[in-house]
Amino acid sequence: MNKKLYIPLILFLGLTIAFFVQLQRNAQGQDPKALESALIGKSVPINKLQDLNDDQKLYDKSLFQQGKPLLINVWATWCPTCYAEHKYLNKLAKKGITIIGIDYKDQTDKAQKWLKDLGNPYQVTIKDEKGALGLDLGVYGAPETFIVDGQGIIQYRHTGDINEKVWQETLAPIYNKLTELK
């Protein structure tokens, strides 16, 4: 009997198992948007961190070591989902949530206009035109958000937009727990 006939069956079984595992994860309440990250429990990787509005202004690891938790939000003007989440980020900033923005693979002038027109929720915005910092963070695309504790250690990674539901159900409990620990 020809062994090539078994290849479709094996592929079908493999896909069925992968589908079943994903369904089990969802049934157990695991967030399918929560990506594993090799950086959980590690410091934010530090590159040459350049301010979006001032090429002469550079940041080091102390930017992420503020003694209180913060969010790192990776965004871009070319990202429609980033546009959708921007209004909610402005609300979070008004509530006192510290947000550091990383303008990812974008044009500086477009990013500056975006923040001027839509409001600026970021305490600091880092320019990442070539995506080097995003690569170090393991970013798949924008938007992605990291929760960082007061010592600059990444505690959680979220892909996709932040909205009221995501904040209340997923991110706020983690953020608030870190706030209580400080």
PALUM-125099 format. One record per atom (N, C-alpha, C, O, CB): residue number from 0; residue in one letter; x, y, z. Coordinates in pm, whole numbers. Glycine has a CB too. Layout:
BEGIN
NUM,A,X,Y,Z .
...
END
This chain:
BEGIN
0,M,84,-119,0 .
0,M,0,0,0 .
0,M,89,125,0 .
0,M,195,126,62 .
0,M,-96,0,123 .
1,N,46,226,-69 .
1,N,123,348,-84 .
1,N,116,432,45 .
1,N,8,465,92 .
1,N,72,430,-205 .
2,K,233,465,102 .
2,K,239,542,227 .
2,K,196,686,210 .
2,K,159,751,308 .
2,K,380,538,283 .
3,K,198,737,88 .
3,K,157,876,62 .
3,K,9,897,91 .
3,K,-35,1010,113 .
3,K,188,914,-83 .
4,L,-68,791,90 .
4,L,-210,803,118 .
4,L,-237,840,264 .
4,L,-343,893,296 .
4,L,-281,673,85 .
5,Y,-141,813,351 .
5,Y,-159,842,493 .
5,Y,-128,988,529 .
5,Y,-166,1034,636 .
5,Y,-70,750,575 .
6,I,-61,1058,443 .
6,I,-22,1197,472 .
6,I,-143,1285,500 .
6,I,-142,1357,600 .
6,I,59,1254,355 .
7,P,-248,1285,416 .
7,P,-365,1368,449 .
7,P,-429,1330,582 .
7,P,-474,1417,657 .
7,P,-468,1358,337 .
8,L,-435,1202,612 .
8,L,-493,1157,738 .
8,L,-411,1208,856 .
8,L,-467,1253,956 .
8,L,-502,1005,742 .
9,I,-282,1200,846 .
9,I,-193,1247,954 .
9,I,-208,1399,972 .
9,I,-216,1447,1085 .
9,I,-45,1210,923 .
10,L,-212,1473,862 .
10,L,-231,1618,871 .
10,L,-365,1652,934 .
10,L,-373,1741,1019 .
10,L,-222,1682,733 .
11,F,-471,1581,894 .
11,F,-602,1604,952 .
11,F,-602,1577,1102 .
11,F,-658,1656,1179 .
11,F,-706,1517,882 .
12,L,-542,1469,1144 .
12,L,-536,1437,1286 .
12,L,-456,1541,1364 .
12,L,-494,1579,1474 .
12,L,-475,1297,1307 .
13,G,-346,1587,1306 .
13,G,-265,1690,1371 .
13,G,-342,1819,1390 .
13,G,-337,1879,1498 .
13,G,-139,1717,1291 .
14,L,-413,1863,1287 .
14,L,-495,1985,1298 .
14,L,-608,1967,1397 .
14,L,-641,2060,1472 .
14,L,-551,2023,1161 .
15,T,-668,1850,1400 .
15,T,-776,1822,1495 .
15,T,-725,1832,1638 .
15,T,-793,1888,1724 .
15,T,-836,1683,1469 .
16,I,-608,1778,1664 .
16,I,-550,1783,1798 .
16,I,-519,1928,1837 .
16,I,-547,1970,1949 .
16,I,-422,1697,1806 .
17,A,-461,2004,1744 .
17,A,-429,2145,1773 .
17,A,-557,2224,1802 .
17,A,-560,2305,1895 .
17,A,-354,2209,1653 .
18,F,-661,2200,1726 .
18,F,-790,2266,1747 .
18,F,-847,2229,1884 .
18,F,-896,2316,1956 .
18,F,-889,2228,1635 .
19,F,-841,2103,1919 .
19,F,-893,2055,2047 .
19,F,-816,2119,2164 .
19,F,-877,2159,2264 .
19,F,-883,1902,2054 .
20,V,-685,2128,2153 .
20,V,-603,2189,2259 .
20,V,-642,2335,2277 .
20,V,-653,2382,2390 .
20,V,-452,2177,2226 .
21,Q,-662,2408,2167 .
21,Q,-701,2548,2176 .
21,Q,-838,2564,2240 .
21,Q,-860,2654,2321 .
21,Q,-700,2613,2037 .
22,L,-931,2476,2204 .
22,L,-1063,2480,2267 .
22,L,-1054,2456,2417 .
22,L,-1125,2520,2494 .
22,L,-1155,2377,2203 .
23,Q,-968,2364,2457 .
23,Q,-949,2335,2600 .
23,Q,-894,2456,2672 .
23,Q,-938,2488,2783 .
23,Q,-856,2214,2618 .
24,R,-798,2523,2612 .
24,R,-740,2644,2673 .
24,R,-848,2750,2693 .
24,R,-854,2812,2799 .
24,R,-625,2700,2587 .
25,N,-931,2771,2592 .
25,N,-1038,2871,2603 .
25,N,-1140,2830,2709 .
25,N,-1189,2914,2783 .
25,N,-1107,2890,2468 .
26,A,-1172,2700,2715 .
26,A,-1269,2652,2813 .
26,A,-1217,2666,2956 .
26,A,-1295,2679,3050 .
26,A,-1303,2506,2785 .
27,Q,-1085,2665,2971 .
27,Q,-1024,2679,3104 .
27,Q,-1006,2826,3141 .
27,Q,-947,2857,3245 .
27,Q,-890,2607,3108 .
28,G,-1055,2916,3057 .
28,G,-1049,3058,3089 .
28,G,-916,3123,3052 .
28,G,-892,3237,3093 .
28,G,-1075,3077,3233 .
29,Q,-832,3055,2978 .
29,Q,-706,3116,2938 .
29,Q,-733,3210,2821 .
29,Q,-804,3176,2727 .
29,Q,-601,3008,2900 .
30,D,-675,3327,2830 .
30,D,-696,3430,2729 .
30,D,-618,3394,2602 .
30,D,-495,3387,2606 .
30,D,-652,3568,2782 .
31,P,-686,3371,2489 .
31,P,-615,3336,2367 .
31,P,-530,3450,2313 .
31,P,-442,3426,2230 .
31,P,-713,3293,2262 .
32,K,-555,3575,2359 .
32,K,-473,3688,2316 .
32,K,-349,3706,2403 .
32,K,-261,3785,2369 .
32,K,-555,3815,2316 .
33,A,-342,3634,2514 .
33,A,-227,3643,2602 .
33,A,-116,3557,2544 .
33,A,-122,3434,2549 .
33,A,-263,3600,2747 .
34,L,-16,3621,2490 .
34,L,95,3548,2431 .
34,L,201,3520,2535 .
34,L,230,3603,2621 .
34,L,154,3626,2313 .
35,E,257,3403,2526 .
35,E,371,3374,2611 .
35,E,484,3468,2569 .
35,E,495,3504,2452 .
35,E,414,3222,2600 .
36,S,564,3505,2661 .
36,S,676,3592,2631 .
36,S,796,3548,2713 .
36,S,785,3525,2834 .
36,S,642,3740,2658 .
37,A,909,3536,2648 .
37,A,1032,3502,2718 .
37,A,1074,3613,2813 .
37,A,1161,3594,2897 .
37,A,1144,3472,2618 .
38,L,1012,3730,2799 .
38,L,1052,3845,2880 .
38,L,972,3858,3011 .
38,L,1006,3941,3095 .
38,L,1036,3970,2800 .
39,I,867,3777,3028 .
39,I,791,3785,3153 .
39,I,887,3752,3268 .
39,I,955,3650,3267 .
39,I,668,3687,3152 .
40,G,890,3843,3366 .
40,G,981,3825,3479 .
40,G,1120,3882,3456 .
40,G,1208,3868,3541 .
40,G,992,3681,3511 .
41,K,1140,3947,3342 .
41,K,1270,4006,3310 .
41,K,1255,4157,3288 .
41,K,1146,4208,3266 .
41,K,1332,3940,3184 .
42,S,1367,4226,3295 .
42,S,1368,4372,3273 .
42,S,1333,4406,3129 .
42,S,1356,4327,3037 .
42,S,1505,4431,3309 .
43,V,1277,4524,3112 .
43,V,1252,4575,2978 .
43,V,1386,4584,2907 .
43,V,1480,4644,2960 .
43,V,1178,4715,2981 .
44,P,1398,4526,2786 .
44,P,1526,4533,2715 .
44,P,1556,4678,2676 .
44,P,1470,4747,2621 .
44,P,1525,4443,2589 .
45,I,1675,4720,2704 .
45,I,1711,4859,2680 .
45,I,1797,4871,2554 .
45,I,1900,4806,2541 .
45,I,1786,4917,2802 .
46,N,1750,4953,2466 .
46,N,1821,4992,2346 .
46,N,1851,5140,2359 .
46,N,1842,5197,2468 .
46,N,1738,4961,2217 .
47,K,1887,5199,2251 .
47,K,1896,5345,2245 .
47,K,1752,5395,2237 .
47,K,1688,5383,2132 .
47,K,1984,5396,2121 .
48,L,1703,5450,2345 .
48,L,1563,5494,2351 .
48,L,1556,5643,2323 .
48,L,1597,5725,2406 .
48,L,1499,5461,2488 .
49,Q,1505,5677,2207 .
49,Q,1503,5816,2161 .
49,Q,1361,5871,2169 .
49,Q,1265,5806,2127 .
49,Q,1557,5826,2017 .
50,D,1349,5991,2222 .
50,D,1219,6057,2235 .
50,D,1163,6091,2098 .
50,D,1236,6132,2008 .
50,D,1232,6184,2321 .
51,L,1031,6073,2082 .
51,L,964,6102,1956 .
51,L,974,6249,1918 .
51,L,987,6282,1800 .
51,L,818,6060,1963 .
52,N,968,6338,2016 .
52,N,963,6481,1988 .
52,N,1096,6553,1997 .
52,N,1106,6670,1960 .
52,N,868,6545,2080 .
53,D,1198,6485,2047 .
53,D,1329,6549,2066 .
53,D,1439,6445,2042 .
53,D,1467,6363,2128 .
53,D,1341,6611,2209 .
54,D,1500,6451,1923 .
54,D,1604,6354,1887 .
54,D,1722,6355,1982 .
54,D,1795,6256,1992 .
54,D,1652,6382,1746 .
55,Q,1743,6465,2052 .
55,Q,1856,6475,2144 .
55,Q,1827,6412,2280 .
55,Q,1918,6385,2357 .
55,Q,1895,6621,2164 .
56,K,1699,6388,2309 .
56,K,1660,6335,2439 .
56,K,1660,6182,2433 .
56,K,1585,6121,2357 .
56,K,1520,6389,2481 .
57,L,1745,6123,2515 .
57,L,1758,5977,2521 .
57,L,1717,5927,2658 .
57,L,1731,5997,2758 .
57,L,1902,5933,2487 .
58,Y,1667,5804,2662 .
58,Y,1623,5744,2787 .
58,Y,1701,5616,2814 .
58,Y,1749,5549,2722 .
58,Y,1471,5715,2784 .
59,D,1712,5584,2943 .
59,D,1774,5458,2982 .
59,D,1674,5377,3063 .
59,D,1555,5409,3064 .
59,D,1904,5483,3064 .
60,K,1720,5273,3130 .
60,K,1630,5182,3202 .
60,K,1553,5250,3315 .
60,K,1449,5200,3357 .
60,K,1709,5067,3259 .
61,S,1601,5363,3364 .
61,S,1530,5433,3472 .
61,S,1391,5479,3429 .
61,S,1305,5502,3514 .
61,S,1612,5553,3520 .
62,L,1368,5492,3297 .
62,L,1236,5529,3247 .
62,L,1130,5428,3292 .
62,L,1015,5464,3316 .
62,L,1238,5539,3093 .
63,F,1170,5302,3302 .
63,F,1076,5195,3337 .
63,F,1081,5158,3485 .
63,F,1007,5070,3529 .
63,F,1105,5072,3253 .
64,Q,1166,5223,3560 .
64,Q,1181,5195,3704 .
64,Q,1131,5315,3783 .
64,Q,1210,5386,3846 .
64,Q,1329,5164,3739 .
65,Q,1001,5336,3781 .
65,Q,943,5454,3843 .
65,Q,888,5427,3983 .
65,Q,829,5516,4045 .
65,Q,834,5509,3756 .
66,G,906,5305,4032 .
66,G,856,5272,4165 .
66,G,707,5243,4169 .
66,G,651,5216,4275 .
66,G,887,5384,4258 .
67,K,644,5248,4053 .
67,K,501,5214,4043 .
67,K,480,5146,3908 .
67,K,558,5166,3815 .
67,K,410,5343,4058 .
68,P,374,5065,3897 .
68,P,351,4996,3770 .
68,P,317,5094,3658 .
68,P,268,5204,3681 .
68,P,240,4894,3785 .
69,L,344,5050,3537 .
69,L,312,5129,3419 .
69,L,281,5037,3303 .
69,L,306,4917,3307 .
69,L,428,5224,3384 .
70,L,225,5097,3200 .
70,L,198,5025,3077 .
70,L,295,5071,2970 .
70,L,328,5190,2962 .
70,L,51,5046,3031 .
71,I,341,4978,2890 .
71,I,416,5011,2768 .
71,I,324,4974,2653 .
71,I,289,4857,2636 .
71,I,557,4935,2760 .
72,N,285,5074,2574 .
72,N,193,5052,2464 .
72,N,265,5070,2332 .
72,N,319,5178,2304 .
72,N,72,5147,2473 .
73,V,267,4965,2250 .
73,V,329,4969,2117 .
73,V,219,5004,2018 .
73,V,118,4934,2009 .
73,V,398,4831,2081 .
74,W,238,5112,1943 .
74,W,135,5163,1853 .
74,W,199,5220,1726 .
74,W,320,5235,1718 .
74,W,50,5270,1923 .
75,A,114,5251,1629 .
75,A,160,5315,1505 .
75,A,42,5382,1436 .
75,A,-73,5342,1455 .
75,A,226,5212,1411 .
76,T,71,5484,1357 .
76,T,-36,5554,1286 .
76,T,-94,5470,1174 .
76,T,-208,5492,1134 .
76,T,16,5685,1229 .
77,W,-19,5374,1123 .
77,W,-67,5287,1015 .
77,W,-157,5174,1067 .
77,W,-207,5094,988 .
77,W,51,5228,939 .
78,C,-177,5168,1196 .
78,C,-250,5059,1261 .
78,C,-393,5101,1293 .
78,C,-413,5184,1382 .
78,C,-177,5014,1390 .
79,P,-494,5046,1224 .
79,P,-632,5085,1252 .
79,P,-678,5045,1393 .
79,P,-760,5115,1453 .
79,P,-724,5023,1149 .
80,T,-628,4936,1444 .
80,T,-666,4893,1579 .
80,T,-609,4990,1684 .
80,T,-671,5013,1788 .
80,T,-617,4750,1607 .
81,C,-492,5045,1655 .
81,C,-433,5145,1746 .
81,C,-522,5269,1752 .
81,C,-540,5329,1858 .
81,C,-290,5183,1699 .
82,Y,-576,5306,1638 .
82,Y,-668,5420,1634 .
82,Y,-790,5392,1722 .
82,Y,-835,5479,1796 .
82,Y,-712,5450,1488 .
83,A,-842,5270,1712 .
83,A,-960,5231,1789 .
83,A,-933,5235,1939 .
83,A,-1022,5272,2016 .
83,A,-1006,5092,1748 .
84,E,-813,5197,1982 .
84,E,-784,5192,2125 .
84,E,-737,5326,2183 .
84,E,-736,5343,2305 .
84,E,-679,5088,2151 .
85,H,-700,5420,2097 .
85,H,-637,5545,2144 .
85,H,-726,5624,2239 .
85,H,-678,5678,2339 .
85,H,-601,5631,2025 .
86,K,-853,5631,2209 .
86,K,-946,5707,2294 .
86,K,-948,5647,2435 .
86,K,-952,5720,2534 .
86,K,-1089,5706,2232 .
87,Y,-947,5515,2444 .
87,Y,-949,5452,2576 .
87,Y,-817,5473,2650 .
87,Y,-816,5488,2773 .
87,Y,-978,5301,2563 .
88,L,-706,5476,2578 .
88,L,-577,5505,2643 .
88,L,-578,5645,2703 .
88,L,-523,5667,2811 .
88,L,-461,5491,2542 .
89,N,-641,5740,2634 .
89,N,-653,5875,2689 .
89,N,-731,5873,2820 .
89,N,-697,5945,2914 .
89,N,-722,5968,2587 .
90,K,-838,5791,2826 .
90,K,-916,5779,2950 .
90,K,-830,5721,3062 .
90,K,-834,5770,3175 .
90,K,-1041,5690,2927 .
91,L,-753,5619,3032 .
91,L,-666,5558,3135 .
91,L,-565,5659,3186 .
91,L,-540,5667,3307 .
91,L,-593,5434,3078 .
92,A,-506,5737,3096 .
92,A,-407,5837,3137 .
92,A,-472,5941,3229 .
92,A,-410,5986,3325 .
92,A,-345,5906,3013 .
93,K,-595,5979,3200 .
93,K,-665,6077,3284 .
93,K,-695,6020,3423 .
93,K,-711,6096,3518 .
93,K,-794,6121,3217 .
94,K,-703,5887,3433 .
94,K,-725,5822,3563 .
94,K,-594,5806,3641 .
94,K,-595,5756,3753 .
94,K,-791,5685,3542 .
95,G,-483,5848,3581 .
95,G,-355,5840,3651 .
95,G,-270,5720,3617 .
95,G,-168,5696,3682 .
95,G,-379,5841,3795 .
96,I,-310,5642,3516 .
96,I,-229,5528,3473 .
96,I,-112,5581,3391 .
96,I,-132,5654,3294 .
96,I,-314,5426,3389 .
97,T,9,5545,3429 .
97,T,128,5587,3355 .
97,T,145,5497,3235 .
97,T,150,5375,3247 .
97,T,255,5584,3445 .
98,I,154,5559,3116 .
98,I,168,5485,2992 .
98,I,289,5539,2916 .
98,I,300,5660,2891 .
98,I,38,5494,2904 .
99,I,379,5449,2880 .
99,I,492,5483,2795 .
99,I,457,5431,2655 .
99,I,423,5314,2639 .
99,I,630,5420,2848 .
100,G,463,5517,2556 .
100,G,430,5477,2419 .
100,G,555,5443,2340 .
100,G,659,5508,2355 .
100,G,353,5587,2349 .
101,I,543,5342,2257 .
101,I,650,5310,2161 .
101,I,588,5321,2022 .
101,I,505,5239,1982 .
101,I,711,5165,2187 .
102,D,630,5424,1949 .
102,D,582,5445,1813 .
102,D,661,5351,1722 .
102,D,779,5373,1696 .
102,D,597,5596,1769 .
103,Y,594,5248,1676 .
103,Y,657,5131,1613 .
103,Y,655,5138,1461 .
103,Y,549,5145,1399 .
103,Y,588,5004,1659 .
104,K,775,5136,1400 .
104,K,791,5134,1254 .
104,K,703,5239,1187 .
104,K,621,5207,1100 .
104,K,758,4994,1198 .
105,D,720,5361,1228 .
105,D,632,5470,1186 .
105,D,714,5590,1143 .
105,D,835,5594,1164 .
105,D,535,5508,1299 .
106,Q,648,5687,1083 .
106,Q,712,5812,1046 .
106,Q,689,5915,1157 .
106,Q,576,5934,1203 .
106,Q,656,5864,909 .
107,T,795,5979,1198 .
107,T,790,6072,1311 .
107,T,686,6181,1292 .
107,T,607,6207,1383 .
107,T,925,6134,1333 .
108,D,683,6244,1176 .
108,D,588,6354,1154 .
108,D,443,6307,1163 .
108,D,358,6379,1217 .
108,D,613,6419,1019 .
109,K,414,6189,1113 .
109,K,277,6136,1121 .
109,K,240,6105,1267 .
109,K,128,6131,1310 .
109,K,264,6008,1035 .
110,A,336,6050,1341 .
110,A,310,6017,1482 .
110,A,287,6143,1565 .
110,A,197,6147,1649 .
110,A,427,5935,1541 .
111,Q,367,6245,1541 .
111,Q,351,6370,1614 .
111,Q,215,6434,1585 .
111,Q,149,6485,1675 .
111,Q,463,6468,1579 .
112,K,174,6431,1458 .
112,K,43,6486,1421 .
112,K,-69,6404,1486 .
112,K,-166,6461,1535 .
112,K,26,6486,1266 .
113,W,-56,6273,1486 .
113,W,-155,6184,1549 .
113,W,-178,6224,1694 .
113,W,-292,6241,1737 .
113,W,-108,6036,1541 .
114,L,-69,6238,1769 .
114,L,-79,6272,1912 .
114,L,-136,6412,1932 .
114,L,-210,6436,2027 .
114,L,57,6260,1979 .
115,K,-101,6503,1845 .
115,K,-154,6639,1855 .
115,K,-304,6640,1828 .
115,K,-380,6708,1897 .
115,K,-82,6732,1756 .
116,D,-347,6564,1726 .
116,D,-488,6564,1687 .
116,D,-577,6480,1779 .
116,D,-690,6518,1807 .
116,D,-502,6512,1546 .
117,L,-525,6366,1827 .
117,L,-608,6271,1903 .
117,L,-585,6276,2054 .
117,L,-654,6207,2130 .
117,L,-581,6131,1855 .
118,G,-490,6357,2098 .
118,G,-456,6361,2240 .
118,G,-339,6267,2267 .
118,G,-317,6170,2195 .
118,G,-578,6323,2327 .
119,N,-264,6299,2371 .
119,N,-145,6222,2401 .
119,N,-157,6156,2539 .
119,N,-144,6223,2641 .
119,N,-20,6311,2395 .
120,P,-184,6025,2542 .
120,P,-197,5956,2670 .
120,P,-62,5915,2731 .
120,P,-58,5863,2842 .
120,P,-282,5834,2652 .
121,Y,46,5939,2658 .
121,Y,176,5887,2698 .
121,Y,255,5986,2781 .
121,Y,264,6104,2748 .
121,Y,255,5848,2576 .
122,Q,314,5936,2890 .
122,Q,404,6018,2970 .
122,Q,528,6048,2886 .
122,Q,581,6160,2887 .
122,Q,443,5946,3104 .
123,V,574,5946,2814 .
123,V,689,5957,2723 .
123,V,655,5873,2601 .
123,V,592,5768,2612 .
123,V,824,5908,2792 .
124,T,697,5921,2484 .
124,T,681,5841,2362 .
124,T,819,5817,2302 .
124,T,894,5910,2272 .
124,T,587,5912,2259 .
125,I,850,5689,2285 .
125,I,978,5646,2229 .
125,I,962,5626,2078 .
125,I,861,5572,2032 .
125,I,1028,5514,2297 .
126,K,1061,5671,2003 .
126,K,1061,5652,1859 .
126,K,1131,5519,1828 .
126,K,1244,5496,1869 .
126,K,1132,5773,1787 .
127,D,1061,5432,1755 .
127,D,1117,5302,1715 .
127,D,1094,5281,1566 .
127,D,1025,5188,1524 .
127,D,1054,5184,1797 .
128,E,1153,5371,1485 .
128,E,1129,5371,1341 .
128,E,1169,5241,1272 .
128,E,1101,5197,1180 .
128,E,1204,5484,1278 .
129,K,1277,5181,1316 .
129,K,1325,5058,1251 .
129,K,1272,4932,1318 .
129,K,1294,4822,1268 .
129,K,1476,5056,1251 .
130,G,1204,4947,1431 .
130,G,1146,4832,1498 .
130,G,1242,4754,1585 .
130,G,1213,4641,1623 .
130,G,1088,4742,1399 .
131,A,1359,4812,1618 .
131,A,1458,4740,1697 .
131,A,1410,4710,1838 .
131,A,1426,4599,1887 .
131,A,1587,4820,1703 .
132,L,1351,4809,1904 .
132,L,1299,4787,2039 .
132,L,1182,4689,2035 .
132,L,1172,4601,2121 .
132,L,1254,4921,2103 .
133,G,1095,4703,1936 .
133,G,986,4609,1918 .
133,G,1036,4467,1901 .
133,G,979,4373,1956 .
133,G,901,4649,1800 .
134,L,1142,4452,1824 .
134,L,1202,4320,1805 .
134,L,1254,4265,1937 .
134,L,1233,4147,1968 .
134,L,1315,4326,1702 .
135,D,1321,4348,2015 .
135,D,1373,4305,2146 .
135,D,1260,4266,2240 .
135,D,1277,4178,2325 .
135,D,1457,4417,2209 .
136,L,1144,4332,2226 .
136,L,1029,4300,2311 .
136,L,953,4178,2259 .
136,L,866,4124,2328 .
136,L,935,4421,2318 .
137,G,985,4134,2137 .
137,G,913,4021,2078 .
137,G,779,4060,2020 .
137,G,688,3978,2013 .
137,G,893,3914,2181 .
138,V,766,4185,1979 .
138,V,640,4237,1926 .
138,V,608,4170,1792 .
138,V,694,4161,1704 .
138,V,647,4391,1909 .
139,Y,484,4123,1779 .
139,Y,435,4066,1654 .
139,Y,378,4174,1564 .
139,Y,386,4164,1441 .
139,Y,328,3959,1681 .
140,G,321,4275,1623 .
140,G,259,4384,1550 .
140,G,194,4477,1649 .
140,G,196,4453,1770 .
140,G,155,4332,1447 .
141,A,137,4583,1598 .
141,A,73,4679,1687 .
141,A,-78,4658,1682 .
141,A,-131,4615,1580 .
141,A,111,4826,1646 .
142,P,-148,4687,1790 .
142,P,-96,4725,1921 .
142,P,-63,4605,2009 .
142,P,-124,4498,1998 .
142,P,-196,4813,1992 .
143,E,33,4625,2094 .
143,E,66,4532,2201 .
143,E,93,4616,2325 .
143,E,144,4728,2315 .
143,E,189,4440,2164 .
144,T,59,4562,2439 .
144,T,77,4635,2565 .
144,T,140,4544,2668 .
144,T,102,4428,2681 .
144,T,-56,4692,2617 .
145,F,236,4598,2740 .
145,F,305,4527,2847 .
145,F,276,4596,2979 .
145,F,273,4719,2986 .
145,F,459,4520,2820 .
146,I,254,4517,3082 .
146,I,244,4572,3218 .
146,I,380,4550,3282 .
146,I,432,4438,3286 .
146,I,127,4504,3302 .
147,V,437,4659,3334 .
147,V,570,4657,3394 .
147,V,557,4700,3539 .
147,V,486,4796,3570 .
147,V,670,4750,3316 .
148,D,625,4630,3629 .
148,D,618,4668,3771 .
148,D,709,4787,3798 .
148,D,777,4835,3708 .
148,D,656,4548,3862 .
149,G,712,4833,3921 .
149,G,787,4953,3958 .
149,G,938,4941,3945 .
149,G,1008,5042,3946 .
149,G,756,4988,4096 .
150,Q,988,4819,3931 .
150,Q,1132,4797,3915 .
150,Q,1171,4775,3769 .
150,Q,1286,4746,3739 .
150,Q,1177,4676,3999 .
151,G,1076,4788,3679 .
151,G,1106,4773,3536 .
151,G,1101,4629,3488 .
151,G,1160,4596,3385 .
151,G,1241,4830,3507 .
152,I,1031,4542,3562 .
152,I,1021,4401,3524 .
152,I,887,4379,3453 .
152,I,782,4418,3504 .
152,I,1034,4308,3650 .
153,I,891,4316,3337 .
153,I,769,4288,3261 .
153,I,690,4179,3333 .
153,I,743,4072,3363 .
153,I,803,4245,3114 .
154,Q,563,4208,3360 .
154,Q,476,4114,3431 .
154,Q,370,4051,3342 .
154,Q,322,3941,3372 .
154,Q,409,4185,3546 .
155,Y,332,4119,3233 .
155,Y,225,4067,3149 .
155,Y,235,4128,3009 .
155,Y,283,4240,2992 .
155,Y,87,4097,3211 .
156,R,190,4052,2911 .
156,R,189,4098,2772 .
156,R,50,4074,2714 .
156,R,-6,3965,2727 .
156,R,298,4025,2688 .
157,H,-4,4177,2650 .
157,H,-136,4167,2586 .
157,H,-123,4209,2440 .
157,H,-65,4313,2410 .
157,H,-241,4256,2660 .
158,T,-178,4127,2351 .
158,T,-184,4166,2209 .
158,T,-324,4213,2177 .
158,T,-422,4164,2234 .
158,T,-142,4048,2116 .
159,G,-333,4307,2086 .
159,G,-462,4361,2049 .
159,G,-491,4488,2125 .
159,G,-410,4536,2204 .
159,G,-572,4260,2074 .
160,D,-609,4542,2099 .
160,D,-642,4672,2157 .
160,D,-683,4659,2304 .
160,D,-723,4552,2352 .
160,D,-755,4737,2078 .
161,I,-671,4770,2372 .
161,I,-721,4782,2509 .
161,I,-851,4861,2500 .
161,I,-856,4971,2444 .
161,I,-615,4852,2605 .
162,N,-954,4804,2556 .
162,N,-1083,4870,2565 .
162,N,-1135,4848,2707 .
162,N,-1066,4789,2790 .
162,N,-1184,4816,2456 .
163,E,-1254,4895,2735 .
163,E,-1310,4885,2870 .
163,E,-1313,4739,2918 .
163,E,-1273,4711,3031 .
163,E,-1452,4945,2874 .
164,K,-1360,4650,2835 .
164,K,-1372,4509,2874 .
164,K,-1235,4447,2902 .
164,K,-1216,4383,3005 .
164,K,-1444,4429,2764 .
165,V,-1142,4467,2811 .
165,V,-1007,4411,2830 .
165,V,-943,4468,2956 .
165,V,-881,4394,3033 .
165,V,-918,4441,2707 .
166,W,-958,4598,2976 .
166,W,-900,4660,3094 .
166,W,-960,4601,3222 .
166,W,-887,4558,3312 .
166,W,-920,4812,3091 .
167,Q,-1092,4600,3230 .
167,Q,-1159,4555,3353 .
167,Q,-1136,4407,3381 .
167,Q,-1111,4369,3495 .
167,Q,-1309,4583,3343 .
168,E,-1144,4323,3278 .
168,E,-1138,4179,3299 .
168,E,-997,4123,3306 .
168,E,-973,4023,3374 .
168,E,-1211,4111,3191 .
169,T,-903,4185,3236 .
169,T,-770,4125,3226 .
169,T,-660,4212,3286 .
169,T,-587,4169,3375 .
169,T,-738,4098,3082 .
170,L,-648,4334,3237 .
170,L,-531,4416,3272 .
170,L,-542,4483,3409 .
170,L,-444,4484,3484 .
170,L,-509,4520,3168 .
171,A,-658,4538,3442 .
171,A,-673,4609,3570 .
171,A,-642,4520,3690 .
171,A,-573,4566,3782 .
171,A,-814,4664,3583 .
172,P,-688,4394,3694 .
172,P,-654,4312,3811 .
172,P,-502,4294,3829 .
172,P,-453,4295,3942 .
172,P,-721,4175,3798 .
173,I,-431,4277,3720 .
173,I,-284,4261,3729 .
173,I,-221,4393,3771 .
173,I,-137,4396,3861 .
173,I,-226,4214,3592 .
174,Y,-262,4502,3706 .
174,Y,-208,4634,3737 .
174,Y,-236,4671,3883 .
174,Y,-147,4718,3953 .
174,Y,-269,4740,3643 .
175,N,-360,4650,3927 .
175,N,-397,4685,4065 .
175,N,-322,4602,4168 .
175,N,-285,4653,4274 .
175,N,-547,4668,4084 .
176,K,-299,4477,4138 .
176,K,-222,4391,4229 .
176,K,-79,4446,4245 .
176,K,-25,4450,4355 .
176,K,-218,4244,4178 .
177,L,-20,4488,4133 .
177,L,115,4546,4138 .
177,L,115,4677,4215 .
177,L,212,4708,4285 .
177,L,169,4568,3997 .
178,T,9,4755,4202 .
178,T,-2,4882,4275 .
178,T,-7,4857,4424 .
178,T,53,4931,4502 .
178,T,-126,4960,4230 .
179,E,-79,4752,4465 .
179,E,-88,4718,4607 .
179,E,45,4669,4662 .
179,E,73,4687,4781 .
179,E,-195,4612,4628 .
180,L,128,4608,4578 .
180,L,255,4551,4623 .
180,L,365,4655,4637 .
180,L,465,4631,4705 .
180,L,300,4445,4527 .
181,K,348,4770,4575 .
181,K,460,4866,4574 .
181,K,493,4921,4710 .
181,K,584,5003,4723 .
181,K,428,4980,4482 .
END
